[in-house]
Amino acid sequence: MSSATTSRIALVTGANQGLGLALVRGLCRELGTGGTVYLTARNAERGQEACTRLKGEGLSPQFLPLDVTDDTSVQAAAEAVRSRHAGIDIVIQNAAARITKDVPQSEQVAEFIDTNNHGTLRLLEAFTPLLRDNARLVVVASSFGSLRNLDPRLHARFEGDGLTLQGVERALDDYVAAVRAGTAQSAGWPDWINVPSKVGQVASVRVLARDRAAEFRRRGILVNAACPGLIDTEASRPWFDDMSSAATPDEAAKDVIWLATLPAGTTEPYGELVRHRKPRAWK
Ligand SMILES: NC(=O)c1ccc[n+]([C@@H]2O[C@H](COP(=O)([O-])OP(=O)(O)OC[C@H]3O[C@@H](n4cnc5c(N)ncnc54)[C@H](OP(=O)(O)O)[C@@H]3O)[C@@H](O)[C@H]2O)c1
């Protein structure tokens, strides 16, 4: 077998800053010279700058443009990986829009869902076909992603035998429409837009894991969502007066990298939301 097919290939979205940058740094160290780690970003200049920064630390990430809101961009990144390596071992969907203080959430919800949820679906659709045997696919969510955070009236939108990946996205589109129509609260949707969004991300991981269980189990592939805990990044800082309990991005990245690099032969966790190396209850 050539080294092109035996060396591990990894890709992280939204990796020019925050947790994503730390994930690339940690993966570069973990995979060493035998691995290729793609630092992807929606903005080429910011992505290249981040690569240069890591190269200054003696690491060798490679840059790929990838905007999760753009089908063409996501497909081009997947095609680049396919043509260079024929497959991928580690995919971390980390990219996320921020919530801006002082702007009504009703004005942010559509872009937020398009990035964090439809973006996750775009990633899953483009990269799942490339997963090699024993691959690890991780969606960075949060502890908000447990179904118990939602009003029971909404649970059927995010679980059930008949639920599909597209069904999860429809639930989130309905949520966006309800926020815009001013009916979200009466329908039971919470005020904080990150809750339905993170529940949707975890629901998508669960649906993918369920639908592909026979094949993924046979091929040793693990798909999971991760909660990294509170991290001191530009995204979280505006919301907290005291960040002393927050992890640095490098600290928070450790447990996500553990999940993304579980050795071949590991069978659990599978289809779970994992925080600090332990599955969280869904309900
Ligand atoms: N921070 C926390 O305390 C915390 C807690 C729990 C979970 N999380 C989760 O951890 C992940 C990373 O959070 P973070 O705090 O590191 O956030 P962050 O600092 O805001 O970084 C988010 C990254 O996503 C990128 N991004 C935004 N829109 C994108 C798009 N359309 N396509 C590709 N990339 C895009 C951003 O790029 P630009 O630089 O171009 O904007 C940035 O690189 C998120 O999923 C978040 O929900 C964070």
The ligand as an ORCA input file, in Angstrom:
! r2SCAN-3c Opt
* xyz 0 1
  N     -16.688     28.671     23.171
  C     -17.412     27.895     23.967
  O     -17.486     28.113     25.186
  C     -18.152     26.709     23.384
  C     -18.888     25.908     24.255
  C     -19.570     24.809     23.753
  C     -19.509     24.534     22.387
  N     -18.784     25.350     21.562
  C     -18.745     25.018     20.143
  O     -17.394     24.894     19.727
  C     -17.297     25.287     18.348
  C     -16.222     26.337     18.173
  O     -16.556     27.433     18.994
  P     -15.549     28.661     19.202
  O     -15.842     29.210     20.546
  O     -14.164     28.266     18.843
  O     -16.135     29.679     18.106
  P     -15.415     30.867     17.285
  O     -14.226     31.372     18.008
  O     -16.488     31.816     16.905
  O     -14.896     30.123     15.971
  C     -15.836     29.667     15.035
  C     -15.116     29.363     13.757
  O     -16.119     29.003     12.773
  C     -15.845     29.746     11.609
  N     -17.019     29.929     10.757
  C     -18.084     30.754     10.939
  N     -18.911     30.670      9.880
  C     -18.351     29.775      9.021
  C     -18.708     29.278      7.749
  N     -19.827     29.681      7.129
  N     -17.902     28.355      7.145
  C     -16.765     27.948      7.745
  N     -16.350     28.415      8.947
  C     -17.143     29.316      9.569
  C     -15.273     31.072     12.086
  O     -14.586     31.708     11.017
  P     -14.376     33.322     10.950
  O     -13.149     33.619     11.748
  O     -14.218     33.543      9.487
  O     -15.607     33.954     11.532
  C     -14.359     30.566     13.188
  O     -13.140     30.115     12.644
  C     -18.696     25.755     17.947
  O     -19.386     24.693     17.322
  C     -19.328     26.103     19.258
  O     -20.741     26.040     19.235
  C     -18.095     26.419     22.036
*
